[in-house]
Amino acid sequence: MGDNGRVSSWSAPVAAGPVDAEVRVPGSKSLTNRALVLAALADGPSRLVGTLRSRDTDLMIAALRALGTGVEGPSGALAAHDEDLLVTPGPLRGAEVDCGLAGTVMRFLPPVAALAEGTSTFDGDPAARVRPQSTVLDALRALGADVTGDALPFSVRGAGRLRGGRVEIDASASSQFVSGLLLSAARFDEGLDLVHVGPRPVPSGPHVEMTLDMLRESGVDVRRPTATSWRVAPGPIRAVDRVVEPDLSNATPFLAAAAVTGGTVRVPHWPTSTTQPGDAIRGVLGAMGASVALETADGAGHGTLVVTGPGRLSPVDLDLGEIGELTPTIAALCALADGPSRLTGIAHLRGHETDRLAALAAELGAVGCGVTELDDGLEIVPAPLHSAAWRAYADHRMATAGAIVGLAVPGIEVDDVDSTSKTMPGFTGMWADMLAGRG
């Protein structure tokens, strides 16, 4: 459903020819929500410039304000379009937290609530109630928190402090369990010794590196003694003014459009060095035959990413364990390639906004593609595709995957395009502008 419980069906437009457009992508959701949490726990006010304003980030802002943090726009109030924010820490108090379908809210904020005075209650969308959550809640119990429940809805009864110390977790299902604990750990009395003991590696490693980089920028003493452990020393979190990078994962559907249509899409302000997993799309598109170049880098470490599509898309065999969130975009491209592809290392996607492996298998199958769901991924065998309804499952990346397929296949009807507001408000307008060549 959309932000207000509505479902908006959308006829995905077919590309009339090769696209030729510049697409300016809003700020990163992952960076925005991490920056908001660190600013709320910091030793003074922080300014955040270029934040994403979307459903996920607005849920984070609303929750932090309810917990006692000041968040203001340039005018002093907070308007829906304000991207430059002043975050002022305050005494943390119990609150009602609406997580929506945001994994960052449901996993990053329970440790913050454990540091508050009073009881915080957490709930969210019906689909969020089945997302894995017990890992972070069990860890908080082991660290001294009073937690009731193992999934949404749950409550955290804070005492104004948390003991902290050593805890072992199985973070095989989500890197957010690691990041959520690390972000608040410097405020624990004993800091945190965190050890991953799961049967599989922590997925989406770049997201953990993003968290570590931001902690270090905030003056936190965080170390990685082994590949599966992290140590955060107790101490202050320094207030830091940050400029948020564009959301590179949200750029990937537009870059995919260049690949599908044999056209060119330019994305300005692409960082030359980043921890965002979306940066890996450059290598993926190159492997599928596209021309990919990062041009005219400026002195601030940004350039313009230029992708030009090939005459045909080559199939790929990829382990996406580190970049699982790109799977819907890549799977849509594979359905339009000229041979079978295998995407592996992504068993953890079964616990995302929806079971993305089952969802992709169902929707690509519905339009005529051959898809086999593997233990840890998908095998995709292209075939002549046809019109069909495309279910988004309230999942923003499933909706954009339908838009990619619709570039080449007439009659793709995405049932819930409003789900894109989770991380990219105005997606359909941006998509139309791209197809029209409007930058």
Stockholm file with secondary structure:
# STOCKHOLM 1.0

chainA/1-439         MGDNGRVSSWSAPVAAGPVDAEVRVPGSKSLTNRALVLAALADGPSRLVGTLRSRDTDLMIAALRALGTGVEGPSGALAAHDEDLLVTPGPLRGAEVDCGLAGTVMRFLPPVAALAEGTSTFDGDPAARVRPQSTVLDALRALGADVTGDALPFSVRGAGRLRGGRVEIDASASSQFVSGLLLSAARFDEGLDLVHVGPRPVPSGPHVEMTLDMLRESGVDVRRPTATSWRVAPGPIRAVDRVVEPDLSNATPFLAAAAVTGGTVRVPHWPTSTTQPGDAIRGVLGAMGASVALETADGAGHGTLVVTGPGRLSPVDLDLGEIGELTPTIAALCALADGPSRLTGIAHLRGHETDRLAALAAELGAVGCGVTELDDGLEIVPAPLHSAAWRAYADHRMATAGAIVGLAVPGIEVDDVDSTSKTMPGFTGMWADMLAGRG
#=GR chainA/1-439 SS CCTTSCCCCEECCCCSSCCEEECCCCBCHHHHHHHHHHHHTSSSCEEEESCCCSHHHHHHHHHHHHTTCEEECTTSSCCTTCCSEEEECCCCBCCEEECTTCHHHHHHHHHHHHTSEEEEEEECCGGGGGSCCHHHHHHHHHTTCEEECSSSSEEEEEESCCCCEEEEECCTTCTHHHHHHHHHHTTSTTCEEEEECCSSCCSCHHHHHHHHHHHHHTTCCEEEEETTEEEECCCCCCCCCEECCBCHHHHHHHHHHHHHHTCEEEEEEEESSCCCGGGGHHHHHHHTTCEEEEECCCTTSEEEEEEECCSSCCCCEEECTTCGGGHHHHHHHHHTSSSCEEEESCGGGGGSSSCHHHHHHHHHHHTTCEEEECSSSEEEECCCCCCEEECCTTCHHHHHHHHHHHTTSTTEEETTGGGGGGTCTTHHHHHHHHHHTCC
#=GC SS_cons         CCTTSCCCCEECCCCSSCCEEECCCCBCHHHHHHHHHHHHTSSSCEEEESCCCSHHHHHHHHHHHHTTCEEECTTSSCCTTCCSEEEECCCCBCCEEECTTCHHHHHHHHHHHHTSEEEEEEECCGGGGGSCCHHHHHHHHHTTCEEECSSSSEEEEEESCCCCEEEEECCTTCTHHHHHHHHHHTTSTTCEEEEECCSSCCSCHHHHHHHHHHHHHTTCCEEEEETTEEEECCCCCCCCCEECCBCHHHHHHHHHHHHHHTCEEEEEEEESSCCCGGGGHHHHHHHTTCEEEEECCCTTSEEEEEEECCSSCCCCEEECTTCGGGHHHHHHHHHTSSSCEEEESCGGGGGSSSCHHHHHHHHHHHTTCEEEECSSSEEEECCCCCCEEECCTTCHHHHHHHHHHHTTSTTEEETTGGGGGGTCTTHHHHHHHHHHTCC
//
